[in-house]
Amino acid sequence: MQIQGYDMPDDLYYDEHHFWVRPQGDILVMGMDDFAQQLAGQVVYVQLPFDGKALQTGKKFARVESGKWLGTAYSPVDGSVDSSNQELEAIPSLINQDCYGKGWMFKIRPRDISQIQKLIHGREAVEPWLIADIKKYKQE
């Protein structure tokens, strides 16, 4: 779906920090959403956590940097890092070029995949949340 110039695919789950999650079998693929990557500008660095790193819902586990922004990735679920997108070490701007495709960041093995139900999902939830954040960040 398009919301005020931002691409927010309907099939994804979003966290409040503007990262998306896509279930892929028993793995969750995670990345930065279109709003965040546009707000950040050119991404220049992504901290890639080691495979197997234990994750706890809401806890920091990685960083993303641009020339004007430093962001933190928080785990959307309990589990562990299954793998990270190693291409981002050489080309972090893949996030800007294709945030929902080649710019994916992490694959997570959740302890309980049903935890994604607590994330923001569906137009009726995504649209008001994004519009509120657009207004909030325009004021800052």
N, C-alpha and C positions, 0 to 999 in steps of 0.2 A: 504494500500500500504506500502511496505517496502522501505525506503529511507536511504541508507548508515547505515543500522543496526537499524533504528528507525521505529517502527510501527506507522503509521499515517493513520487510517481508512478513506476511501474515503468519507463516508457519513457524516463526521463531519465538523463543521466550527471551525476555529482556530483564536485566537487573537494573536497579535504580542508578547504577554508575555508568550506564550506557554500554554494557557488554551484552552480546547476544549468545544464546545457546541453541544448538540444533541437535536433537536426538538422532543418533545414527546407530541403530541396533542397541547394544548395551553400553555404548560410548556416547559422551556428549562433546560435540565440537563447539568451541567458544571463540569469539572474536569481538572486536570493537564495532559498535554500530555506526551508521552513517552520520548521525548527529555528532557523536563524539569525534569521529575522524575529521569532520569538517571544522568543528570547533578547535581542535588541536592544531590543525594545519599539517604541514609535512612531517610525518613521523620519522624520527632519525635513530631511534633505539628501542628495542624491546628486550626486556630481561626474560630469558627463557629458563624456567625452573627445570631442575633435573627430573628425568623420568622416574616415577615412583614416589615423588614428593607427596607427602600426606597433606590433604586439604581439609579444612574445616569451614563450614558455611559462614560467610561473612568475614573471613580472615584474609588479610593481604597475602598474595603469593607471587606477584610479579609487578614490574613497572613498565610504563610506556612513556617515552619522551618525544617531544617535538621541539622546535626552536623556541616556542613560546609557552610550553605547557609540560607539566609533569603529572602523569596519571598513575593510578594504582589499579591493578586487577584484583578483585576480591573473588573468592571462591563462591560459586552459586550453590554448591552442594558439598556434602561430606564425601570424601573419596580420595583419589590420588591422580597425579598427572600421568596419563598414559603415554603421551608424546607431545612435543612442541614443534611448531613449524620452523624448521632449521633454516629455511630460505630467508626468514626475516632477519637473521644475523647479517646477511650480505645486502639484502634489499628490504629494509623495514618499510619503505614507502609502498610495498604491496598492499598494506592496510589502506592507504589512500586510494590506490588504483582499483582495488577489488575487495572491499572489506568483508563481503559475504562469501567470497570464493577463495582465490589464491592468497588472500590476506588473513585467512583464519590463523588463530594464534596457538590454541592449546586443544588437546583432546584429553578429556577427563573420564576416568572410570569411577562412576558414582557408587557409593555404598548402597544408596536407595534412590533409584531414578525418579520415584514419585515426588522427590523434593522439588523438582522443576515446576510443579503445580503452584508453588508459592511465588514464582516469578511473574512478571507482567506479560500477558499473552492475550491476543485477540484484539481486534479493532476497538471494541468498547472499553478496553483497559489501556491499550497503547496510546490511542489518540489523545485523551485528556492528559495523560502523564507527559507525553512529549510536548504538547502545547504549553503546559505549565512550565516545563523546563526551558523551552524556547523563550518564554517571557522572562523567566528568572535570570537566564544568562544574558539577555539583552540589557537588563538593568544593571548588571555587575560591571 
